[in-house]
Every structure is written in structure tokens, then in C-alpha cells.
Amino acid sequence: MLTYKSTKTSVAKVSSKGKIVAVAPGSCKISVKSQGVTSNITVIVLPNKVKTVASDFSSANIIQLKKGTMYKFRVRGFVKSGSKKYYGEFGKTYKLKTNK
């Protein structure tokens, strides 16, 4: 007989047959016990994918950049759930040359 248990049912629940159901973003451990032997796995539940992102960023003043130098930068979004941050993929690389 197998016995299943979740350390955080607020993140993921597990049925008596071993079916895991995500409840909310976060991580937990699922343990399986049989004949005195226990095995654990870590389950990470990610937030739903964000479909659109709006941004309003026009300028930034960054000191310590050298004049006349080409800089490259990339951005990526994140969502915060509780105390954890989940990061998206980096966007394309942009090039910017500072004024002389």
C-alpha cells in the first residue's frame, strides 16, 4: 500500500491514488511511503502565464557610463508571488551609444 502526503496543501494536494493537483504558486514536497520506505519529490507550481505586459519607461539616468561607448542591454519581466519571484525569458538585445 502506498501513502502520499504533501508538505504544503496550500501549494499542491495529492490524492490517495497519487494524483497531484496544483493549488497556488510555490513549492512543496510530496512524499510517498510504502513498507516503511519513504521517497520525496519537490513540486514547484508556477503562476499562470501573463498574456500581455504594459510598460511605460521613457528614460533613465545612469552615472558611471563612459561617453561615446556602445552598451547592450536586455530586459525580462517577473511576477512576485508571496516572497518568491518568478522570472520570464530575456527579451531581445538592444544597443545604445552614449553621447560624446
Buried (B, 14 or more C-beta within 10 A) or exposed (E): EEEBEBBBEEBBBBEEEEEBEEBEBBBBBBBBBEEEEEEEEEBEBEEEEEEEEEEEEEEEEEEEEEEEEEEEEEEEEEBEBEEEEEEEEEEEEEEEEEEE
